[in-house]
Amino acid sequence: MTQLDGAAVPGQGPQPGGPVGAPQQAGPAPAAYQPTAPAFPAQQAAPAPGAQFGPYDQQGGAGYGYPQAPQQPYGQPAAPPQAGFGQPQAQPQFGQASYGQPYGRPTAPPQAGLGYGYPAQTGAPVTVGPTAPAKQRNPIFVFGAIAGTVLTIGIVIGLVVLFNGPAPHHNSTTGGPDTNTSASGKLGVGWTVPKATGNASDHSTLGEWTTDKLLVRGDATGLTAYNLSDGKQAWTLPAPSGTKAFCSMSPGLNKNNVGGVSFNLGDDDCAGIGGVDATTGKLLFKTGQPLDRKSFDTQVTVSDTTVAAASSALLAGVNISDGKTAWSFKDRGQYCNESAVAGASLVVVSDYCSDGSPKQQLQVLGSGDGKQLGSFTLSGENERVEAIVATKPVVLQISAGSDNDYLQVLDSNFSPTTKIPLKVTGEDKLRPTPYGAPLAKSLVIGNNLYIEVNEGSKTGLRAIDLGSGKTLWTKDAGAEEGVRLVDHTGTDGPTVIAMHGYNKAAQLGTLSATDGSFSPLLSFATKDSFLSFQDEQVLFDSQDNQVLTLPQLPMDSTLTLYTKQ
């Protein structure tokens, strides 16, 4: 086992090198944060009792911009709705899971990294196993990655977040093209932030945070805050001394506007953890040091008191106030292998312990204190958690090998209810995205799952009832290029961008939860709608009719604000 300071956990005997046989609570009043001592990366503070975490072996999913690591053969979360511009952020979570890796078989060798800034397979479960002898309002989304190691810009999905505003009137048609195609206005460019100098791939977006006045954008080189009013730069935070680059950002801020980050400490080891004041750009703490097993795929999520980190080498929470260990995960037995994912206020761990009872279990933990909120036994030998897809209700993606993967819905007690297979005979396998991922291909609103599906040459949206697992409808808004799923904070249907094709303006609108009929809200003055949004994240303030876009690769611009003309 390994601690944040890299030391072995006392009393931990030698182990085999391979397999053998609630919701986040409101925190206290804002603390008087003080940075820790600058002697980075060592952290001398002793962890809390029982602060064992690990041992963790490397898994195929990689951190942002870093090479993927080989997997150790395996032995056998709810956040509140997103707020509008200038409001505190709820915290979604991240990561594209890998599919169908059977336990007990070696994985492929490491794949070449894409370089700083290229999103890798974020959110893939952290596979952990026994070590060798003697030896973790505007909404925010961390950019998830396309499965695999090649960034295919053509399939990047823009994400739009709909804030408070009047509910639109829905067209009541139930099939065929929607006839209500008029929008209430057009959007033109208000201001633009020019692209960064140098290679665009070095500045690929890791994520963003927002306060009442600022949007904070992150890439491997650093964090930069921009005024929402005019797009001017407010502050910058480069990768701090003792680090090589930023690896990831938490997908949101806590009530004190603090976000979590992870750092590359060198040699592609993202074992550094930090907290950042998004209002001032001040680094509140940094902790961690290079580990024996590199932390390639560190994920971070923030509560009001802690930054929780999950990776192939560590799984723990760190106090924001002093950078000391708040909690750390402890194996159920001596011979265990785990997979772990983090999302919003939850950390979900699935394990196989040859000396445990039951041998295979899934645990749901609170990210703030690491306490168990619920647990249940996984039924299949090859089952493990892949991603947190939603948190209200909790929907988990479970890998079961080959085409047996499924979605598992949990009730308020974190007990399993509906199981929804991802592969249906005669259809392409459904590819849900983790909760809060900006490459949004799935979204849960109320008791419905909305997920993008291929409909011939264009993309449609399917609604699935989480109670029964049955399909309700599949629609494409009658758009020539189909629709792009976007986020929505209301209780009705999802928001989409209707892509009307070359030399035609895209439309932002909603699909009825009842029948999928399309109701347009606004049109973009820019033509060629497909190219306009294929690689952009989009934030929509319906009160002020403003749209903010963030290209994943800033090849033409870094940020653009559109206002109603």
N, C-alpha and C positions, 0 to 999 in steps of 0.2 A: 504494500500500500504506500501511497505517497501523499504528503501534506503540501499545502500551498507553498511552503518554503523549500520544498524538494526533499525534505528529510523523510526517512522511513518511519512508519508508525511504530512506537515502542511495543515490544511484546509480540509482534507479528512474525510468526515462524515461516520457514520456507514453504512455498506452495508450488504445485505443479505448474508448468508453463502452458498447459493446454487444458481443455475440458475433461472432466472426469464424469466417465459414464454419464381544502375548501376555498371557498373563494377568498381572494386576497382581502384582508381587513385593512381598514383605514389606520394609518400609522399615527404616531405621536406628533406633537407640535414640531415645527421645523427645528432641526438641531443646529447648533453652532458648529458647522463643519470646519474641521481643520485638516490640512494636508498632512500626510504622514511624513516621516523622515525621508530625505531624498536618497538614502542609500538603497537604490533599486537595483535589482529586483528582489533582494532578500527581504523577508518579512519575519521579524523575530518574535512577534507576539505569539504566545501559545494558543493553540485552538481550544475550544470548549471541550469538556469531557466527552469522550466518545467520538471525537472529531476525526474519524477514519473515513477516508474516501479513496476509492480505487480498490484493488488495482484495475487499471483501465488499459485495455489494448486498443490499438488503432482500428478505425473503421473506415469504410470506403468514402463516406461523405467528408468533404474538405471544407475548411474555413474559407472565408472570402479571399480569393486571390492566392491560395496556397495549394501545393501539390497534394493529391489524395494519397492516403496511406493504405496499406493492405489490411484486411480484416483479420482479427484473431478468429479462428473457427469457433462457432458457438456450440456450447455443450448440448445440447439438445434444444382541459383544463377548461369559474367563468368571469370573463372580463366584462366591464360595463360597455355600453355603446360608445362609439366615437363621438367626440364633441366637435363644435364648429370652430372656425378661425378664432383664435384668441382665448380658447377655453382649454382647461387641463386635459391632457391626453389620457385616454384609456390605453392599455397596452396590449396590442396584438402580438403575435409571435410568428415564427419564421421557419423556413427550411423546406427544401424539396427532398422528399424521401426517395431512397432507392428501392427498387422492387424485386421481390422474388429471390433473395439470396438465401438458399437453404442453409440451415445450421449444420455444423459438423463437416463442412466442406471448405477447403481453402478458397480464398477469393483471388481475383486477378491481381497481378503485381501493381505497384503504384503507377499512376498515370501522371503524365507531365502536367505541371501546373500551368495556369493560364497567365501568370504574371500578376503583379499587384493590381487590384481593382477589378479583375474579372470575377464575377460571382461564381463560386463553386457550388457543390451540392450541399447547401445549407440545410440544417434541420434534419439531416439524416440521423438515425438513432445512433447514440454513442454506445458502441459495443465494448464491454468491459470484462476483464477476465483475470484469473489468477496470475500473479507475477512469477518471475524466476526467483530463486532463493536470494535473500539479502537485498532486497532492493526497495478534473472541472466549469376658440377652438379651431385646430388642424390636426388630423390624425397622423400617425407615423407607422411606417411599415419597413422592416428590414428587407432588403431585396433578396428574395429567394432565388434559386437557380434552376435553370433548365436541367433535367436529368442528363447526366453525362458530363463531359469535359469540354465540349465545344459550344461556345455561345452562338446561338442561332438567332440573330436579331429579328429575323422575319417572323418569329413566333412569340416574341416578347409581348406581353399583354399590358396595356396601360391600365392603371388603377385609378378610379375616380371615387372620391368619398363625398357623399351627399350629406349636407348639414341641414340644420333646421330650416323649414320653409313650408309653404302651404302644400297640402297633398294634391297631386294632379288628378285630373279627371281621366279615367281609363276608358279606352275604346273597348267595347264589350264583345268584339268579334272573337270567335274561338278557333278559327282555322284560316289558313291562307294568309296573304299579305294584309297587313293592318292598313286601314284606310285613313286613320287620323295621323297625318304626316306634317301638319303645320306646327311650328314652334313659336314661342312667345317673343323671341328676340334673337339677335346675333351677337357673337362675341368677337371683339377685336383686340389687338395687342395693346396692353397698357405699358409694360416695361419688360426689358429683357436683360439678363446677366450674361455677358459674353462667355464663350467657352474658355476653359483653362488652357494655359500654355503647356506645350509638351504633348506627350502621347496621350490620347484620349483614354486608352485602356488603363493608364495609371490613375485615372480619375473616375473610374466607374463607380456609380453610386452604391454605397454600402447601406445607407438608410437616411432617415431625416427625423428631426424632432421639431415641434413647434411650441412656442409660447404665445402670449397675447400679442407680441409685437415682432417676433422673430421666427424665421425658418432656419433651422440648423441642418446643413447637408454634410454628410461624411463620405470620404473615400479613403483609400489606403494611405494617402499622404497627410491627411488631417481633417479636422472639422472646421467648417466655416459657417458663420451666422449672417443672415441677410435680413434687412428691415422689410417687413411685409408691405410697408407703405410705398417704398420707392425702389426696392431692390438693392439698395446700397449695403456694402459690407459693414457689419457691426463688430465682429471679432473673429479671430482665427486661433486654432489650437493645433499646432503641428504635432507629429508623433514625438512624445517626450524623450528626454535623455534616457538611454538604456534600452530603448525599443527601436525597431526597424520600421514599423508601420502599424496602422490600425488594421485589425482583423475583422471586427464586427461591432455593431451598435445594438443596444437594446431597442426593441420596436416601439418604445414609448418612454415618457417621462413619468416620474411620480408626482405627488401633489406639491412638492417643493421644487419642481422643474429640474430634477436631477435625473440623469440618464447613465446607463452602464455601457462600458466599452471593453474590448479585449485588444491586446497588443501582441504583435510578433516580436518576441525577444531575441530573435536571431535563429537562423537555420530552420525557418518555417515553423517555429514553436510558438503557438498563440496561447501561452500560459500566463501572460500578464493580464491582470484585471484592474479596471479603474472606474472611478465615478466622476462625472463632469456636471458642473452647474451650467445649465443651458442658457441661463440669463446672462451670465458674465463670461463664460468660456473658461472658468477656472477649473483646473484638475484638482479634485478634492482628495483623492487618494490613488495610489497605484501599488499593487502588490503582486507577488509571484516571482518565480525564477524558473529558468529552464529545467525541464523534467527529464527523467530517464526515458520515459515514453512521451514523445512529443505530442503536444495538444494541437493537432492540426485543425480541429473543427469546433473551436470554442464558441458556444452560444451564450449570450448574456440576457438576463431579464431583470427588471428592477421593481422593487417594492418601495414603500415609504422608508424603510430602514435598512434594506440590504440590496446588494447586487448578487444575484445567483448566477453561477457559471456551470455549464454542462459541456463536457467534451470527452474525448477518448482518453483523457489522462486525469481529469479532476471533475468532481461533482460536489459543490459546496456553495454556501452563501457567505458574503463578506459584508461586515458592517460599513455603512456609508460614513459614519461619524469618525471612524479611526482606521479603517482598512484592515481590521483584524477579523479572523474567522468567526462567523456567527453560528454556522452549523456545517456539518459535513455528513455525507452519506456513509452508512456502515453496512457492509454485506450481511445478509441473513445467516450465512454459514461461512465455513472456511474455504470451500471450493465452489465458487460462484462465477458465473458470467452474466453480465448485465448489458442491456441496451437502454439508453435514456434519452428523452427529449424534453425540451422546456417550452412553455407557451403561456404568456400572460402571467397569471398568478399560480400556475401549476408546473410541477416537474413530474413526469411520468416515467417510471422505471419498470422494465420487464426483465426477469432474471431466470436463470436455471441454476439451482444449487443442488449438487449431488448429495449433500449432507443436510439439506433443508426439508421442511415439511410445510406446505407442499413443495415439490421440487421445482415447479414452474409457476411463477406468480407475477402479476402486474400490480404495482403500487402507484397510487396517486399521492403526491406530496404537495404541501404548500410551499411556494418558492420563497416566501418570506422567512419561515422558520424551519423548513425541512420536515415538519411533522406530517405523519401519514393521515390522509383524509379518507382513504378507502383502499381496498385491495380485493382482488379476486383471482382465481386460478385460471390460467390459460389452458385451453383444451387440447390443442395440437402440439406435437413435439417441436414443430418448426416455427411456432408463433412467437412474434416479438412486436413491440410497438415501433411504428415507423414515424408517426407524426401526430400532433394535436391538430385536428382539422377545425374544430370549433370548441367554444367553452360554454355557451348557453343555447342548448344543452351541450355537455361535453361529448364530442365525437372524436374518436381515435381511429387512426388508420393502423391496421394490424397486418403485418407481413406474415403470410403462411406458406410461402413458397410457390413459385410458378404462377398459375392463374387462380390461386386460392385466396389471394389477399381480400380483405373486407374492411368495411367501416363498422366500428362498434359504438353504439350509442349508450351513454351512461345516464342513470337517473340522478336525482339530487343527492343521493347517498353514495354516488360513484359506483353503483352496481350496474352490471351489464343488462341492457334490454334488447333493442332491435339490432340485428346483424344484417348488413347490406353488402352483398358480394359486389366486387368491382369489375368482375368479368362475367358478362352475360353472353351466352351462345349466340353467334351470328353478329355480334357488335364489338366495336373496339373497347378495350379495357378503359374504364373510367379512371381519370388521373386527377384526383383532388389535390389541392394545394394546402399547405399548412395554414393555420389561422393567422391572418394578418399579412400573408405574403403579398408583395405588390404584383407579382405575376399571377393575378387572381384568376383561377380557373374554377374555383368553387367557393361557396359562401352559404352560411346558414342564417336564415332569418325566421324567427319564430320556430315552428316545427317543420320547416321545409329546408331541404338541401337544394341549392341551385348550382349546377355544374355544367361547364362547357362540354359540348360533344361535337364530333365531326358530322356534318350533314352534307355529304358530297364535297363540293368545292368550297363550302363556307362553314362557318361555325354557328351552331345553334346553342340554345340554353335549355337545359332540362330541369324540371322541378320534381323532386322526390320527397315523399312524405316520410319523415323520420320515424313516425309511429308504426307504419305498416311496411315501409321499404318499397312501396309501389310508386311507379312513375305517374305524375299528375298531368304533365304536358311537356312538349318540346317545341320551342318557337325560335324564330330568327328575326323578328320585327319586320319581315318583308324587305330586309336590306340586301343589296346586291352582294356585299362581302360578308354578310352575317353580322353578328354582334360580339362585343367584348364585354365581359362581365365586370362590373365595378361595384364598389361597396355601397352600402345604404344603411343609415342609422334608424330608419323608421320601422314600422311594424307591418307594412304592406309588402309589395314585391320588390325585386331587385332593381337596381339602376344599371343601365347598359349604355354603351356607345353603339349606335347603329351606323355601320360602315357602308356608305352608299356607293363606294367605288371611285374610280379615277375621275378627277375633275368635278367631283361632287362633294358638298360639305357634309361632314359627319354631324349626327344629331345626338344630343344627350337626352335620355328619357328613361321611363320606367316601364317594367313589365308587370302586369297584374298578377298577383299571387293566385288568383282564382283561375284564370284562363290563359295567362301569358300575353294578353293583348298589349300593344305598345302605345304609350302616350308620350309624345315629345315634349321636352322642356325648353331647350335652347339649341340653336344651330351655330356652328363655327363658320366664320367668314372665310377661313382658309379652305381652299379646295384640296382635292386629292386626299380624301379623308383616311384612306388606309395608311399611307405613309406618315400622316400627321401624328398618329398615336401608337404606332407599332412598337416603339421602344420608350414610351414615356409613362411616368406616373402622373396622375392628374388629381388635384384636390379641388373640390367644388364647394363654394360658399353660396348657398341658395338665397341667403338673406341679402347679400350685396351683389349677387349675380357675378361673381368673380371666379375664374378658373386658373389654378396655378399648375404648370406642367414642369416635371423634372425628367429630362432624358436619362436613361440608364447609362448610356455612353454619351458624354457631352461633346459631340462632334461639331455641332453648330452653335449651341448655346448651353448654358448651365441651368438657367431658370427662365421661365416666361410667365408673365401674368396677363391673362385675358380679362377684359371688362366688357360689360354689356354696352353696345353702341346705341 
